[in-house]
Amino acid sequence: MSLDEQEPTIDTPDGPMAAFCAGPGETSAVPRPGIVLLMDAFGLTPHLRGVARRLAAEGHVVLAPDLYHREPGRRTFGYDDEDEAMQLMHRLDLAGGLERDLRAALAWLAARPGVRADRIGVAGFGLGGGVAFYAAIALSDQLAAAAGVYGIVPNAWLERVDEIRVPLLLLFGGLDPYVPLGRIAQIKLRLAEAGKDAEVVVYREADHGFFCDESDAYDAAAAQDAWRQVRDFFARVLSTS
């Protein structure tokens, strides 16, 4: 499938936000579902753009916003620049500026010609996986689904799972030091107690970052299955048929 790609600038209450957008290139009479793809701590990397293209090839219009847009200077890092990337990540205002960014990204995508505004999901990895969970809480009225891959879920968010109104897919590595097995069990139990449409998948031998083939933690088998899980999840919940 040929893809259309662009580098839009999205207006937010805190200034312009750069982004990458990819979608099916052929014309279609049927509007496409959309996905807001949220970056990990390393920014709007070539790897993330590649994931956007893979999702676009499945028939979605995918928007990946630069959540570091408020930062001067360098905002994208190699996977060996963890310290510098983490400094920027820890400066993010998760419940303030970041929520405004999410709303702006969703509004831009929903207004794009050829996108089904009622069929927009959110997905993310690492930092973005946690933010995808937060989006399912705070923005359920604007979303159709959320998928998070090895995202950290703070207690304050876990206490708000009753607010989730969309199907949720969460994928974790069993060797992840940031989200250990005990924490994953807590997340799974809380979602079950709240009666949410949520699936939690654990790859027992995988570490944090297992999906990224540019990371030392890359696990080919886990990444392949995780891609299948994410692809099939969005094909099911964002179907326009």
Helices and strands as residue ranges (DSSP letters): E 3-6, E 9-12, E 15-24, E 32-38, H 46-57, E 61-65, H 82-90, H 97-111, E 115-125, H 127-138, G 140-142, E 145-149, H 155-158, G 161-163, E 168-173, H 181-193, E 198-203, H 220-237
